[in-house]
Amino acid sequence: MYVRVVHGHPIHEVEVKFPTSNVGRFFFYFLVQFISYGLIVANGRAYVQGSYVWTGITDSLIALLNYVVLRKIMKDAGEDLHGPSLAGYVLGGTSGSLVFIWLTKLVYGA
């Protein structure tokens, strides 16, 4: 970890290493998509129920996750399609949606 100072305020940045093994890349994309689709479900349920607080929180987390992941992917671009990465990406998204439907029912109610 290293610290960068912007306008007199320290900003902590954490360097994330992109996994290189097939299993590592599968789980990286699985986790990213699991969280992303989970947040999309949580966000949809929040705004349908008219929850300003949860809508704002989930909107912010979606934007932050997308920014971080897109920056990481752009830095590591240059390869052809990678099967384990694609499988993790698809299965993570599907799993995230299903789990977060259940989870948001507990948090938001019906």
N, C-alpha and C positions, 0 to 999 in steps of 0.2 A: 504494500500500500504506500502511496505517496500523497503528499499534501501540496495543493496549489493555492496560491493566494490571489483572490480577485477583489479589487477595490478595497483592500485592507482586511478582507474577511477570508479565513482559511476555508477551503472546500476540500473535503476528503474524497479522494477517488480510489477506487479499487480496480485493479487490473484483473480482468477475467481471461483466463487461458481457454482457448477453444479446444475441445477434446479432439484427439486425432484417431483414437481407436474406433472401430465400428460400433461397439457396444456403448462407448462414451458418447459418440455422436448421436446414436439412437436416443439415449436417455436425455441428452441436452435438448434436442428438438421436442421430445416427448414432454419434458417438463415445461419448456417455454410455451408450447401450444396448450398444455393442460391448464396452465395459469391464465393464458390469454383467453381461451374459450370460457373458462370459469368466470373470469371477470366480465365477459360479454353477457353471459347468462345473468350474473348478479346485477349488472347494469340494466339490462332489459326489465328484469323483475322490479328493480327499484323505481325506474321511471314510470312503469305501468301502475305501480301502487302510489305514485306521487310523492315519493320520498326524496326530498331535495338533498338531504345530507348524504344518503347512500348513493344517489345518482352522481353527486359531485365527487365523492371519494372514488367510486369505481371508474368514472370518466378519467380522473387524474391518473389512476393506476394503469389504465389501458394506454393512455398517451405515453406515460413514462416507460412502460414495458416495450411498446412499439419503437420508441426512440432508441432505447438501449440495444434492442435486438437488431434493428435495422443497421445501426452503426457497426455492430459487431459483424454482421453478415457482410456488409459492404467491405469491411477491412479484410475479411477472410475469403472474399470472392475469388473466382478464377478456376474453380473446378467444374467438372461436368456433374450431372445429376448423380447423387450418392444414395443408393437404395436404403441403407439403414437410417439415414437422415430423413428421407422421405417418409418411411414407415413410422418413425417416431413423431414426425410432424403431423401426420394424419391421425394416428391412434391417440396421440396426446390431446388433440383438439376434440375428438369425439368423447374421450374419457372425461375431459374437463367439463364439457357441457353436461353430461349425465350426472357427474358427482355434484356439480354446483347447483343443479336443479334441486337435488335433495338437500344440500347444505343451506341454500337460501330459503327453502321452506321452513327450516328450523330457525333461521335468523329473522326473517321478515314475517313469518307466519304464513298460513295458507297461501 
